[in-house]
Amino acid sequence: MERLHQEALAICVSTGDRRAEGTGLDNLAILRNQSGRTEESEDLSRRALALHREFGDRRSEGNTLGNLASLYVVTGRVDLAEETYREAISIHRQVGNRRVEGVCLGNLAGLYAGTAQIAEAERCFAEALAIHREAGFRRSEGVTLGGLANLFNRTGRAAQAERTHLEALVIHREVLDRRSEGIALANLAQVYKETDRKELAERTLEQALVIHRGIDNRRHEGIALGILAVLYQESGRLELAEKTYRQALELHRSVSDRPSENISLVNLASLYRTIGRFEDSKQALEQVLAFHRETRNRRQEGADLCEYGLLELAMGLADPARASWLRGAAILREVGDAAQLRQQSEEMRKACASAGLPPFDEVPL
């Protein structure tokens, strides 16, 4: 597929068809992004954008801006991503491109969810779904439902998340969207994991991995491996967990997926804490805390602070541990991430019991 697009682009260049060259650059950029070559994809998109603006092709300009915004999200440039999505949405509304307006609204909703702007996220998801359903855009409806399901799960609505993921999965299979099917299966596995259906979660992740590997979706293969590594760790298969975290990290780095890389680093830090490799754990956590503060990812900052508190407790630093954990828990409450707060509270109570201390949240300030 990529070779055909490269040949088509070469023909456009050789014949001097600059307008078609912009379209060819866009197509190649999308393929490079899907295979994890983020920097190449961004360069191609920027070249395409310049051509679209040269010819006043507003529809194509909006499409390319939406693609660039998605790249900015993956590489941690949150403010630039939000600004670019808004610019793209404005153009799509001007030219009446309803389907891509809905896609960009759904992507912007995902960005808002990641930066703990829950009300804004739900509003954008609702707008996007209304557009897709009104126009019968089933593929886009399925993708948007998946994003909404993730939001439900993050905010403690697990049953609603599961129903919505299953609804999305039906659509992905109906329209033969294998890439989105694999993503939905991994997200559904996350719900199963958090509702204590670990064996079902593991089987579902294995299904997702078969799909991701079959279509060379390295970005989401890495994400699925990261979740699978957590399951291995929770079931005591520590050597396998470490190996799988490292596989996930290699994939995250190969596609420049900084957010997923940092999630896997935090989980690997938790494993290191469990086996007494405190300095390795501390180094990983300090790295990701700096990144999440830089990108305003309050939800992950809260979870990381809780993990840092558990590391300090394991190192015998009870008072700093309690302070770090409570700061993290306060952030998780602020952003409404009930599922993450519940998980962190369970881990904290186990760690405090092992250390012979009362739970951090039961000691008066």
N, C-alpha and C positions, 0 to 999 in steps of 0.2 A: 504493500500500500504506500509506504513512504517513498519507495523508488519511483512509483508512478507520479506522485506529487512533485518530486524533484524534477522529473523529466518534463512535466507540464510547465513548471516554473521556468525551466531553462528555455522552453519554446517561447514563453511570454517575453523573456528578457531578449532573446535573439531577434524577435520580430518587433521589438520596441513597443509592445502593448503594455504600457505602464499601469493602466487601470486593472487589467487582468493580472498583472504581476502582483498587485496588492492583494488580490483574492488568493493567489497562489501562495504568497507568504503567510497569509492567515491560516490556510489549510495545513501547511507544513508546521507552523507554530503549534497548532492544536495537537498534531501527532507527536511532536517533540515533547510537549508538556505531558501528554498521557504516558509517554515512556520514560518520564523522569528527567529529561534534559532541560531543566528549568532555565538556565542562563541562555541557552540557545533559543529556547522558545520566546523569552523576553526580547531578545535582540531581533528576531524575526517579526514579532508583533510591533515593535517600535518602527521598523522599516515599513511595515504595512500601513501603520497609522499615518506616517508622513505622506504616503501616496494617496490614501483616502482623503486626507485634508487638502492635498494639492488639487484633486479633482472635485472637491466639494461633495464627496459621496458620504452623506451623513449617516445613512443606514449602516454602511460598512464601518464607519468610524465608531459608531456605538457598539457594534459587535466586537471590534478589536479592543476597545476600552474595557468591556466586560471581561474579556480574556486576560488582559493585563491586570485587572483588579484581582482576579483569582490567583494569579502568580504572586502578587504582592502579599496576599493572605498567607500563602504557603511559605513564603520567605520571611514572614514576620513583620512586614511593613504595614501595620494595621491602619494608621492614619491615612496613608497614601491610598490604601485599598478602599477605605470608606469614601474618600473624596472621588476616586475614580469610578466606583460603582454609581455614586450619585450623578456624576457627569454622564455616564452611559445611560442611566434611567431617564434623565432629562431628554437626551437625544431620541431614545426609543419612543418616548411620549410624543415628541414633536413630529416624528415621521410615521407614527401609528404602527410601530413594530411591537404588537402586543405580546407575542410569544416570548421574545427576548427581554422585554420589559419585565415579564413575570419571572423569567430565569434570574435576571439580575436582582430583582426584589428578594427572591428566595436566597440567593447568595449573600446579599446584604443582611438578611435576617440571620443567617448562620454566623456572620461576623459579629452582629450584635449579641447573639447568644454567647459567643466566645469571650466577649468583653463585658459580660454580665448586665447587658441592657435588655432585660427580659421582656419588659412591656413593648419596647420597640421591635424586638425580635418577633414576638407573637403578632404584632400588627402587620409587619412586612410579610410574614408567612401567610397570614389570612388574605392579604391583598394578592399575593402571588397565586395562591390556590384558586381564588375567585376568577382570576384571569384565565388560568389553565382550564378550569372546568367550563367556563363560559364558552371558550373557543374549542374545546375538545382536544386539548394538547395532552394526551394521556402520558406520554413519556415524561414530559416536564412535571406533570402532576405527581407522578410516582417519585421523582427526585425530590420535589418539595415536601411531600409527605414524609420522606425519610429524614429530612432536616428537622421538621416539626417533631417527629418522634424522638429524635436526639434531645431536643429541648425539653420535651415531657420527661424524659429519663433523668436529665440533669436536675430538674426541679422537683423530683420526688414523685412523679406521676407514672410509676412503672407500668401499671396495668394499661393505662392510656398509651404509653410508649409502645408496649408490645402490640396492641391492636393496630396502631398506626403503622408500625414497621411491617406487620403482616399484610396490611392493606397495600402498602407500597410494593411489597414483594410480588403480590398478585399482578400488579400493573407491569412491573419490570419483566415478568415472565410472559405476560400477554403481548408486550411489544418487542420481545426478544432482545431486551437490553441487558446483556450479560454483565457488562461492567457495573451497572447500578445494582443488579442482582447480587453480585459478590459483595459490594459495599453494604447492602441491606442485611445480608446474612451475618456479616461481622458485627454490625450494629445490634442486630437481634441477639447475637451471642453475648454481647455486653449486658443486655437486659437480663438474659438468663443467668449470667454470672452473678449479677448484683441481687438477684432474687433466689440465690442459692440452688440453682439447677446447673451444677458445675459440669456434669457429664454431658448434658444436652448442649451446654455452651461449647464444650470442646468439640463435639461432633459437628456443630454448626460452623465453627471456625474452620474445621478441616474442609467442609464443603466450600466455604468462601475461598480458601487458599487454592483449591483445585481450579476455581474459576479465574482468580487473579493470575495464577501462573500460566493458565491456558491462553490468556489474552495479553500477557506481559505487562500487567498492571503492577509495576514495582512499588509505586507509592502505597497502594492499599494492601499489597502483600506484606509490606513492612508493618503497617498498622495492625493487620490481623495477627501477625507473628508476635507483636508486642502484647496483645491481649492474651494470646495463647501462653506466652511466657509467664504472665501473672497467674494463670490457672495452674501451671506447673509449680510455681513457687508456693501457691496456697495449698497445694496437695503434697508438699514436701519433696518434690522432685527438683531439688535445688541445682544440681549439676546441669540437668536438662534445661532448667529455667535460665541459668546464666548463658548457656550456649544459644538459646533462642533469643534472649535479649540482644546478644551480640549480632546475631543474624539480622534482627530488626534494625538495630542501629546502623549496620552497614548499608541496608537498603535506604533508610531515611537519609543518610548522608549522600548516597549516590544520586538521589533525586532532589537534594537541597530542601528537604521537608523539615524545617527547624522546629515547628510546633510538635510534630510527632517524635522527633529526635529527643526533645526535652522530656516528653512524657515517658519514653523508654528509659532515659537516664535517671529520672526520679525513681522508677520502679526498680532499676538495677541498683540504685543507692539503697533502697529498702532491703534488697537481697544482701548487699554487702554488710549492712547493719546487722542483719540476722546472723551472718557467719563471722562477725567480729572484725571486718575490714573497715574500721571506722574512718580512717583518713581518706580511703577511696570514696566512701559514702559522702563524707563532708565535701570533698572536692566537686563531686557531681552535683550535689544539691546547691552549693553556692553558685555554680555556673548557671543552673536553670533558674534560680531565683532572680539573678541579675537579668536574664533574658525576659522573664515574665513581667518584671517591673518595667523594663524598657518598652515592652509591647502592650502594656496596660491589661494584661490577662489576669484579672483579679481572681477569677475562679481558680486557676492553676497556682497562683501565688499563695492563696489560702491553703490549698492542699499541700503545697511544698513546705510551707511553714509548719504545718502539723507534722509532716515527715521529719523536718529538721528538729522539732521538739523531741520526737521519739529517738532520734540519733543522740541528742544531748543527754537524754535519760539513760540510754545504753552506755554512754561514756561516764555516767556517774554525776552529771550536772543537773540535779533535780530542779533547782529554782529556775535557771535559764530555760530548761526544758519546758516547764509549765508555762512560762511567759511566752515562749515561741508558739507552743501548741494553742494557747488561748487566743493569741493574735490571729493565727491561721483560722481557728474555728469562727472567730468574729467575722472574718472576711467571707467565709462560706455562708454564714447566716445572712450577711449583707447582700450577697449576690443570689441568694435563694437556692443554693445547690444542696438540697436536702439529702440526696443520695450519697454525695461525697462526704458530707458532714457525718452521716450515719456510719459510713465505712471507717472514717478517721476516728470516730468516737469508739467504735468497737476495738480497733487496734490499740488506741490509747489505754482503754480499760484493761486489756490483756497485758500490756507492757507495764502498767502501774502495779497490777496484781503481782506480776513476776518480780518487780522490784520492791514489793512490800510497802507500797505507798497507796494512799487513797487516790481515786481518779482526779485528774487535774480540775475538772469542772465541778467537783464537789468540795473543793477547799476554798473557804472564803478569802477574798482579796484583802 
